[in-house]
Amino acid sequence: MRAKERSTGNDADTSDLTHDQYERELHVLQIELVKLQKHFLCCNDKILVVFEGRDAAGKDGTIKRIVEHLSPRETRVVALGKPSDRDRGSWYFQRYVEQLPTAGEFTLFNRSWYNRAGVERVMGFCTEAEYEEFMECVFDFEKMLVRSGIRLIKYYLDISKAEQKRRLASRRKDPLKQWKVSPIDDQAVSLWADYSKARNEMLERTGEVVPWSVVRADDKRVARLNVIKDMLHRLHYAGKDDSLVQPQADIVFPYEWKHLQSGSIAK
């Protein structure tokens, strides 16, 4: 049955992939991910992948498929909650530093220090001075990470306004996804333009050390497969099957201003 015929508002999306095609391709790519982990465990590599994007952009589902068959001892998913009073009194990057990968670890951030450039700025959770300090410091922070030997990759999952509305509505109706519902969800659509402005400035100003890759994620399944392909394509590991890890250039692409002008990034 085609995915677009079986859409339930849960995990299925309108997609040109059949369910079986998706599962077969995902299985092959997850085998490549296991090869990758085996390699960086032997080499003591430190891999850090940052996922940003609007509410309901598909970060949770993408990360879930990446880590599904990896060793839990050497794989960590970091999704920090609301900062504590102690966090607010500390250096902004401090609580993220504590979560960085050590040798042989693969760490995925489901949202990251870029909260300050996105939700904190839009929702007024930080001052303009704190925001500007972050934007000035993040260059040096990421430079230190790279110089320390961390392989840092940054993805921004981008969806259209109509798709976000559909997913948020589905989330509220699904009893298995009630944990995802938050007060911020109610403002995600009404503040769409503010989030777009914050996103554009973040992508434009914070990609000098580690460039952003934008993922067109209206189709969840296609987005997941292409994120995995892109990540595997970027990283070196023994036994890589290059024919399997070529992402679609119209789904995952390096951020450039022209993509905003062309509409490749949702306005």
N, C-alpha and C positions, 0 to 999 in steps of 0.2 A: 504494500500500500504506500502511496506517495506521502511524503511528510506533510505536504500542504492539504492532503485529504484527511489526515488523522490529527490535525492540530486541536489540542484540547485546552490551550492556554497555559499548560504546565511547562513541559520541557520541549515540546514540539514547536517548530516554527514553520512559516511558509517557506519552503525550500525546494530547489530542483533536485535535491538528493532524496533517494528513497531511504527508508529506515535501514534496510540491509546494506545499501551502499555506504552509508555513513558509518555503520558499525564495523564493516570490513576495513574501511580506510582508517578509522580510529584505531582498530586493533593493530594494524601494521605500524602505525606511527607510535603507539605505546611500546611496541617492541624496540623501536629505535630509541625511545626515551630510556628504556632499561639499559641498552648499550651505552648510552650517554652516561648514565649514573655509574655503571661499572667502570667506565674510563676515568671519570673525574675522582672516583674513590681511590683508584690506583695512583693518580697524579696529584692528589691532595688539592684539587682545584676548588675555588670558592665562587659559586654562581649565585647571583642575586637578580631576580626578575621582579620588576615593579609593574603592577597593574593599576591603572587609573581609568576613569570614565564616569559618565553620568550614573545616577541611580538606575538600576535595572538594565545596565549595559551588557551584563553577562559575565562579569568578572568571576563570580562564584562558580558558575558552571564550567568555565574554561579552566580554572585552576583545579577543579575537581577531576577533570579528565586528564590533566597533566600528571597529577600525583597518584592517580588511582592504583597503579601497579608498581610504584617505586617504594624503596625501602623507607619505612617510617622513621627509622633511627637517623638517617642522613638527609631526610627531606622535612622541611618545616614550612608551614603556611602561617604567616603573621597577619593578623587582622586586629589591630589594636582598637580598643574602645575609646570612650570619652576620656580625655586626660584628667588625671586626679589633681588635687590641689598641689601635691608635690611636683607633678609633671609641669604644671603651669608656672611653678617657681624655679624650674630648672632650665638649662640651656635647651632651646627648642628641639634640637636634633638628638638629645640625650637618650630618650626612650627608644628611638629607632636604632641608635648605635648598639644598644644592648641586644638587639635582635639580629645583628648582621651575621652572615655565615662564617664559620671557621673552616679550616682546611677539610676538604672532603664533604662539605655540606652544600645542599641545594635549597635555597630559601626563596619563597615567593611571597611578596607583599601584596595583600589585598587592600589596596589604598596604602599610602605611605606618607612621607614628610610633605608630599604635595597637597595634603589636606589644607595646608595654609594658603595655597594658591587657588584652591577651589572652594570647598564648602565653607571653610572658616571665613574667607573673604566675603563670599556672597551672603552668608547668614549673619555677618557681623560678629563672629566669634573671636576675631582678632582686630587690632587697631590698624589703621593705615600704615603707621610707623612700623609695627611688627611685620606687616606684609612686605613692606619695602626692604626691611632688614633681611627677611627670608630670601627674597629675590636676589639680593646682593650676595648672600652667603652661600646659597645652594651651589653655585659654581665651584667654590673652594671645597665645599663638603664632598661633592661628587668627584672632584679631582683627587682628593685624599683617598677615597674609596678605590678608585681605579689604580692609583699608585701603590696601594697596599696589596694589590693582586686580585681584587674582587672583579669578576666579570659581570658588569652591570648592564642589564637590558631593560628598556622602558617602553611599555605599551600603553597607548590610550585607546580604549574601546569606545567607538563613536556610534551613536544611534540617532535616528530621526525623532522628531517630536511626537509624531503619530505613533511610532513603535514604542516609545517610552510610555505614553499614555495607555496603550494596550497592555503592556507588561505590568504596569503598576496596578491597573484595574484587575488583572488576572491574579496578581499577588494577593490582593485584599480578599478575593473570593476563595482562594485555595487554602484549606485548613492546614495543609502541610507546609505552607510558606508564611504562616502568621509571624514567625520569628523575624522575618525580613521587613515587616511593616514598621515604619517609624514616623514620627511627626514630621521629619524632614521630607518624607515622600510627598506629603500633601502640598508642599511648596515647590517641588522639583519642576513641575510643568509650568506653574504660574511664574516662576523665576527663570524660565528657559533662556531668555535673552541675557540675563545677568550671568548665568552659568556659561553661556556661549562666549561672552566677553572675557570672563575669567579664564576659560579654557584657551582662547586664542592668545591671550597675553602669556599664559604659562608655556604653551608650546613654542611661542616665538622667542621667549627670553631665557628658557632653561634647557636648551638643547645643544649648547656649545661643547660641553665636555662629553656628554652621552646623548646623542640625538634621539628624539622621540620617533617611534613607529606608530602610525595611526592604523587602527583596524576598523574597517567598516563592518559593523556587527548587527545589522538589522536581521540577518539570517544567523541565528546562534550556531547552528551546526557548521556552516561554512566558515564562520569566524573561528570557532574552536580548532578546526582542522588546520586552518591557515596560520594561526598563532603557533601551533606546535611545529608545523613545517618551518616557519620562519626562524623559530628559536633553534631548532636542530640544524638548520642551514647555517646559522651564525657560529655555532659552537663546534669545536673540533673534537672528534672522538673516533676511536678505532672501529672499523667495520661499518662506517656510515654508507648507506645506500643513497647516493646523491640523487638518483632518479625519483626518490620518494619524498624529498624534502625541499621541493621548489614551490614556494608560496605563489599565489596568484597576485600579480602586481596591482590589480585593481581592488584587492581586499586588504592587503597589508602593504604599506608604503611609508617611506621616510617623510616626516612632516616637512612641508614647504608651504610658503604663503600662497602659492598658486593653487593649492588644493582647496583653500578656503574660497578663493575667487571662482573656481570652477564648480563648486558645489560638491566636490568629492568628500568634503567634511561638512556635516550638517550645519546649516546656519541657524 
